[in-house]
Structure formats: structure tokens, C-alpha cells
Amino acid sequence: MDPHLLRTFVTVAECGSFSAAAERLGYTQSAVSQHISALENDLGTPLLRRRPVTPTPAGERLLEHAAPILLRLATARADVRRTLAQPPTTLTLAATPLATAGAAAQRGALAVALREVRRSHPGTEVTLTVCGRDEVVEGVAAGTFAIGLVDGVAAPSDPLRLSDAVHLRTTPVAHDDLIVALPNDHPLAGRRGLSLQDLTDARWIDAPDLAAPLAVLRATTGSNGFRSAFTYAGTDLHTLLTLITSGHGLAVLPRSAPAQAAVPLTSPRLVHRTELLHGDLSEPAALLLSNLK
């Protein structure tokens, strides 16, 4: 399956328009139509309804496979390019919002490592981007970022489950206990510990790039609970804590989060992990890795 055709199909499905997809891709509308026709001929079935432009059942199924396929191809390209590249003069680092806090468990480990990169490699341009977990993983896989710091929730002996589509090298950086952040006047705020099983029907804030994802809490407990009462799609921890304090819902966060009311999560046994993601390591990225370990 031609990846160019597949990318065109995904873009048309996302835009809901051949003309909008052509503009995004920098193609003519005729070229986009030809790509879709070629892909449909290859698979022997229509993939898009034309008016309005929506995926057919076969197209919906292809979309489920498309993102992992395109990401694996981008990962392969990036790995090949790394073997050919000259020693880098730039270091592009991406981190999830709480990963930098996890890496700083040793009191500023990330900042110290970056300072050492600048000292040992004068002229190296360092760029740090803070973004969501998926963006970090996909960016490192595709070579957009040389290194990624990502956080999440896992059992104490388990690595983070990041993506089934790519296989990145990972290095543990830090781990922290978890707390349930609550409003100050919440009836459970004075407890010595809390179990997730007792909180399945509580009001929860869905903040997937900051707090433990609600889907992870459901999977961990085998429950259909942990339903979102409020969604926060941002990456600012202060805003999330303000929402919690104002009574919009609960969230599971690392112990280092400065929540006004926090009760340790005692069951099940989970930890907040921070891991370093990388492809092929070369200077100055290797130096950053050694300083974070």
C-alpha cells in the first residue's frame, strides 16, 4: 500500500473535503481525487462517500490502521536518517507537562543536564517543547524530537505503555507515589489513604495530559466507572489544581503536585513514572541521558 495514497486518504477523511485536503497537502484537487481512486482500486472497495465526504465502513476500518502504519513508516525513516546524520548542532527535546517535574526529583536534574550540554557543546542550540503524551511519542518516533520525557501511571515494576505502533528505546528517569487531589471541603479530604475502588462513582476531571487518564483507572480496577464530570484539555497544572479546588472534580496526580488537599492513593499499588524516550543516541543527546539517569 502506497504511503502517499494512504496519507492523502487520511487527510481527506480528516478535512471532510477533497479541496481542503488538497490545500493542506499542497496538491491539486485532481491529484487528491486520483490518489483516492488509486487506493480504492488497490483495495477493491469504495473508501469515501462523495456527498458528503465521509468514510464508508471499509474506510472507517482503514482509518483504524492508517495512523499506526504511517507512524511506523515515519519511525523507520527517522532511524535510517539518524545513521547518516552528522553530529547534531541542535538538541530538540520534548516533554509532557509533569515529566519535567518527575525528572526534577533530583532537584533540577533536567535543568542541570541541559546546562551541561551547553557547557560541553558550545554552539549547540537547545529547544524544549512541552506537549501532550501522544505528541511526544510520535515526535520522537518520527525524528521531530531527538529525545522525549514522558510521564504516566504504571505498576511499580512495569514500564509505561506508550504506543503499540512504535518501539522506542526507553530509560527510567524517576518515579513518585500518587495522590488523589480533592477540594478542601471534600468529605474524603481528611482520610489517611484512599482506594480507587471506593472512588469509581466520584466526580472526576478528565485531564489526559496531566492527571492519570480515566481510561487507565477503569482498566486498572476493571470498572466502568471513573466517568468524566469535567474535561480539561490544557497542559497547565495550576489551572487543573484550581479546577479541583473549586469543586469540579477529582484527579490522580503525582505526590509532588502542590495540591491543597491530597490523600495518598493506597490501592491498587501504582506509581507515577517518568521515562526518557530516544531513537539513536549521539552527542549531545547521550550527555543529556547520562545526566538524567
Stockholm file with secondary structure:
# STOCKHOLM 1.0

chainA/1-293         MDPHLLRTFVTVAECGSFSAAAERLGYTQSAVSQHISALENDLGTPLLRRRPVTPTPAGERLLEHAAPILLRLATARADVRRTLAQPPTTLTLAATPLATAGAAAQRGALAVALREVRRSHPGTEVTLTVCGRDEVVEGVAAGTFAIGLVDGVAAPSDPLRLSDAVHLRTTPVAHDDLIVALPNDHPLAGRRGLSLQDLTDARWIDAPDLAAPLAVLRATTGSNGFRSAFTYAGTDLHTLLTLITSGHGLAVLPRSAPAQAAVPLTSPRLVHRTELLHGDLSEPAALLLSNLK
#=GR chainA/1-293 SS CCHHHHHHHHHHHHHTCHHHHHHHHTCCHHHHHHHHHHHHHHHTSCCEETTTTEECHHHHHHHHHHHHHHHHHHHHHHHHHHHHCCCCSEEEEEECTTHHHHHGGGTSHHHHHHHHHHHHSTTCEEEEEECCHHHHHHHHHHTSSSEEEEEEEECTTCCCCCCSSCCCEEEEEEEECEEEEECTTCTTTTCSCEEGGGGTTSCEEECTTTSCCHHHHHHHHTCSCCCEEEECCCCCHHHHHHHHHTTSCBEEEETTSCCSEEEEEEESCCEEEEEEEESSCCTTHHHHHHHHC
#=GC SS_cons         CCHHHHHHHHHHHHHTCHHHHHHHHTCCHHHHHHHHHHHHHHHTSCCEETTTTEECHHHHHHHHHHHHHHHHHHHHHHHHHHHHCCCCSEEEEEECTTHHHHHGGGTSHHHHHHHHHHHHSTTCEEEEEECCHHHHHHHHHHTSSSEEEEEEEECTTCCCCCCSSCCCEEEEEEEECEEEEECTTCTTTTCSCEEGGGGTTSCEEECTTTSCCHHHHHHHHTCSCCCEEEECCCCCHHHHHHHHHTTSCBEEEETTSCCSEEEEEEESCCEEEEEEEESSCCTTHHHHHHHHC
//
